[in-house]
Amino acid sequence: MKFDMEQASHSEVYKLLIGLIAPRPIALITSMDKEGRLNAAPFSAFNYFCTDPPIIGVGVANRPDQAFVPKDTARNIRRTGEFVVNIVTEDIAEKMNICAVDFPPEMNELDIAGFTTAPSVVVKTPRIAEAHAALECREHTTLEIGRSRIILGRVVAIYVEDRYVDPAGPYIKAEELHAVGRMNGLGNYVRTRDAFVKIPRLSYEEWKKRQA
Ligand SMILES: Cc1cc2nc3c(=O)[nH]c(=O)nc-3n(C[C@H](O)[C@H](O)[C@H](O)COP(=O)(O)O)c2cc1C
């Protein structure tokens, strides 16, 4: 099938893109409003974009019910200039999903999900204590695009539980961290437990040897 994106509805575009650009890592973002009230929500339009400087990006749409009002995460980040990306792993995936419920503002999704917090090292916004790794970020730029925005964050500190770090690299012991990825919506996720395949990078010399 072929789809003309100029003719497609927003819902069709969304379903096609999230179905094809998958699996996606999930950023469970903690942010604070000006009064210091904490907010948590998951975002899978998420990746790193450069390492020098260390920049990650997150796509945050407007609220589904109000076309011109950004989601709380985006509003908080604009106002405070900082946030924390908590890495979503298998053991906290169900709780992460609770944080995506559109609760009224007076309800705290972290409490409801059963998460607790721990202080960050550099930013004021705390990380989620149950997450095994977190990226502390300062807003670099927010690019407003249509009814959405891409938030670029500069990573200013990283927390990883000791047991998931091989100090030799330092490498992340990704085979043990069990990160999960979001797939095509419909509540579909992938586990990474026992799912690794090794495909080592080849030098030109190695590639030529293989052809011989
Ligand atoms: C796994 C997962 C990934 C999500 N990814 C995104 C995303 O990339 N962008 C977005 O705008 N909403 C995304 N959502 C929906 C938001 O999490 C949801 O709208 C949330 O209520 C926003 O909360 P906030 O208003 O407190 O920021 C996702 C939901 C789930 C469950």
The ligand as an SDF file (V2000), in Angstrom:
LIG
                    3D

 31 33  0  0  0  0  0  0  0  0999 V2000
    4.5840    4.5930   26.2240 C   0  0  0  0  0  0  0  0  0  0  0  0
    3.9720    5.9370   25.9180 C   0  0  0  0  0  0  0  0  0  0  0  0
    4.6440    6.8110   25.0940 C   0  0  0  0  0  0  0  0  0  0  0  0
    4.1200    8.0820   24.8080 C   0  0  0  0  0  0  0  0  0  0  0  0
    4.7990    8.9130   23.9780 N   0  0  0  0  0  0  0  0  0  0  0  0
    4.3290   10.1650   23.7410 C   0  0  0  0  0  0  0  0  0  0  0  0
    5.0750   11.0570   22.9200 C   0  0  0  0  0  0  0  0  0  0  0  0
    6.1630   10.7540   22.4190 O   0  0  0  0  0  0  0  0  0  0  0  0
    4.5820   12.3190   22.7340 N   0  0  0  0  0  0  0  0  0  0  0  0
    3.4110   12.7340   23.3210 C   0  0  0  0  0  0  0  0  0  0  0  0
    3.0160   13.8910   23.1390 O   0  0  0  0  0  0  0  0  0  0  0  0
    2.6850   11.8950   24.1050 N   0  0  0  0  0  0  0  0  0  0  0  0
    3.1300   10.6390   24.3400 C   0  0  0  0  0  0  0  0  0  0  0  0
    2.4130    9.7780   25.1570 N   0  0  0  0  0  0  0  0  0  0  0  0
    1.2120   10.2910   25.8450 C   0  0  0  0  0  0  0  0  0  0  0  0
    1.5740   11.0890   27.1140 C   0  0  0  0  0  0  0  0  0  0  0  0
    2.3380   10.3020   28.0040 O   0  0  0  0  0  0  0  0  0  0  0  0
    0.2700   11.5220   27.8060 C   0  0  0  0  0  0  0  0  0  0  0  0
   -0.4340   12.4140   26.9520 O   0  0  0  0  0  0  0  0  0  0  0  0
    0.5060   12.1610   29.1600 C   0  0  0  0  0  0  0  0  0  0  0  0
   -0.7370   12.2560   29.8410 O   0  0  0  0  0  0  0  0  0  0  0  0
    1.1060   13.5580   29.0840 C   0  0  0  0  0  0  0  0  0  0  0  0
    1.2250   14.0280   30.4100 O   0  0  0  0  0  0  0  0  0  0  0  0
    1.5050   15.5340   30.8160 P   0  0  0  0  0  0  0  0  0  0  0  0
    0.3240   16.3700   30.3490 O   0  0  0  0  0  0  0  0  0  0  0  0
    1.5980   15.4600   32.3060 O   0  0  0  0  0  0  0  0  0  0  0  0
    2.7880   15.9680   30.1820 O   0  0  0  0  0  0  0  0  0  0  0  0
    2.8820    8.4800   25.3900 C   0  0  0  0  0  0  0  0  0  0  0  0
    2.1830    7.5670   26.2120 C   0  0  0  0  0  0  0  0  0  0  0  0
    2.7220    6.2960   26.4580 C   0  0  0  0  0  0  0  0  0  0  0  0
    1.9590    5.3410   27.3360 C   0  0  0  0  0  0  0  0  0  0  0  0
  1  2  1  0
  2  3  1  0
  2 30  2  0
  3  4  2  0
  4  5  1  0
  4 28  1  0
  5  6  2  0
  6  7  1  0
  6 13  1  0
  7  8  2  0
  7  9  1  0
  9 10  1  0
 10 11  2  0
 10 12  1  0
 12 13  2  0
 13 14  1  0
 14 15  1  0
 14 28  1  0
 15 16  1  0
 16 17  1  0
 16 18  1  0
 18 19  1  0
 18 20  1  0
 20 21  1  0
 20 22  1  0
 22 23  1  0
 23 24  1  0
 24 25  2  0
 24 26  1  0
 24 27  1  0
 28 29  2  0
 29 30  1  0
 30 31  1  0
M  END
$$$$
